[in-house]
């Protein structure tokens, strides 16, 4: 690797406000805000709106669209086959 061209990677706390969860991971992002972590050290903190702790896909609370039911309802309402035009 070439020296002095890569950003510095450091431990950063990402805090999900929606789920009230925080993750300590390595990142190149930096922040002026600091938070004290459970190990007694102070780390930069970045607030995020959504993470794997609050996203419906990961939490299993997502809704599945019933496309088959919608198609059947459309066919009942408007008929399965449109009349031919001459």
Phi and psi in degrees as a GROMACS rama.xvg file:
@    title "Ramachandran Plot"
@    xaxis  label "Phi"
@    yaxis  label "Psi"
@TYPE xy
-75.9528  139.38  UNK-2
-74.8715  149.536  UNK-3
66.5587  20.2322  UNK-4
-114.79  -10.6736  UNK-5
-99.9037  142.586  UNK-6
-69.085  156.68  UNK-7
-78.5339  129.731  UNK-8
-100.07  130.234  UNK-9
-141.489  161.855  UNK-10
-68.2768  132.649  UNK-11
-136.268  142.34  UNK-12
-95.5749  122.951  UNK-13
-103.442  121.469  UNK-14
-111.503  120.88  UNK-15
-91.5137  111.19  UNK-16
-70.7903  -32.845  UNK-17
-67.8332  -39.5636  UNK-18
-100.797  -5.1309  UNK-19
55.1598  51.7204  UNK-20
-131.123  146.761  UNK-21
-128.899  143.851  UNK-22
-123.126  133.503  UNK-23
-104.205  111.048  UNK-24
-137.825  167.861  UNK-25
-83.6154  137.358  UNK-26
-155.254  161.244  UNK-27
-91.889  -6.88176  UNK-28
-71.3869  151.594  UNK-29
-135.703  159.104  UNK-30
-147.925  151.82  UNK-31
-78.7575  -24.4905  UNK-32
-75.6382  143.767  UNK-33
-127.099  154.358  UNK-34
-142.02  145.669  UNK-35
-88.0461  127.441  UNK-36
-91.7184  171.462  UNK-37
-62.1319  -22.1806  UNK-38
-85.4852  1.95753  UNK-39
92.3234  -9.15247  UNK-40
-87.2234  157.576  UNK-41
-105.738  131.276  UNK-42
-128.09  155.881  UNK-43
-65.6357  144.985  UNK-44
-123.017  136.207  UNK-45
-122.62  122.815  UNK-46
-84.9422  131.706  UNK-47
-119.719  152.886  UNK-48
-80.1376  -33.3541  UNK-49
-147.888  143.916  UNK-50
-145.04  -172.103  UNK-51
-65.3725  -20.5646  UNK-52
-77.3703  -21.8849  UNK-53
-122.717  -7.28645  UNK-54
-74.3864  132.809  UNK-55
-58.0618  -31.6954  UNK-56
-63.4687  -42.4354  UNK-57
-81.1425  -29.2814  UNK-58
-86.0131  -13.0763  UNK-59
83.7417  12.4856  UNK-60
-100.208  11.0143  UNK-61
-74.2862  151.566  UNK-62
-95.0159  140.472  UNK-63
-99.7551  127.607  UNK-64
-73.6739  136.839  UNK-65
-91.9067  81.7037  UNK-66
-70.7595  -36.0215  UNK-67
-63.8687  -42.7144  UNK-68
-63.599  -36.8921  UNK-69
-68.9187  -39.1541  UNK-70
-65.9266  -44.1037  UNK-71
-63.1109  -39.8581  UNK-72
-65.0529  -40.4462  UNK-73
-62.6325  -43.5666  UNK-74
-66.3624  -37.5549  UNK-75
-64.8483  -40.0351  UNK-76
-74.2643  -42.9163  UNK-77
-113.402  -1.77524  UNK-78
92.5251  150.824  UNK-79
-74.0206  -36.0672  UNK-80
-127.138  132.448  UNK-81
-74.6557  145.218  UNK-82
-65.853  144.477  UNK-83
-75.3785  141.535  UNK-84
-102.587  140.14  UNK-85
